[in-house]
């Protein structure tokens, strides 16, 4: 089933949280934080999203932001995640492989856990 569309409220501050799949480590090195910050700046400008505050943690990100249009936040977050994944793969293929493997392992464990 497709994910429901997020409600957009232009001009209203929002708290957004972005996590890795199955809460795996998203930032394994300083370069990872820098890549994410770069893309956050790029896409917030492109989609008209004002960033008021941010907190990067190892497993997730918190953002306080205000969109200019109803779909600004969704479009920004989707583009940000895609570009960040490409950067991490380029910066460190080993870390990206671990990130993917850890995510897949956690998915299998959660799906096949005994009932």
Secondary structure, DSSP 8 states (H G I E B T S, - for coil): ---------TTSEEEEEEE-GGG--S--SHHHHHHHHHHHHHHHHHHTEEEEEEEE-SSEEEEEEEESSTTHHHHHHHHHHHHHHHHHHHH-HHHHHHHHHHHHHHHHHHHS---
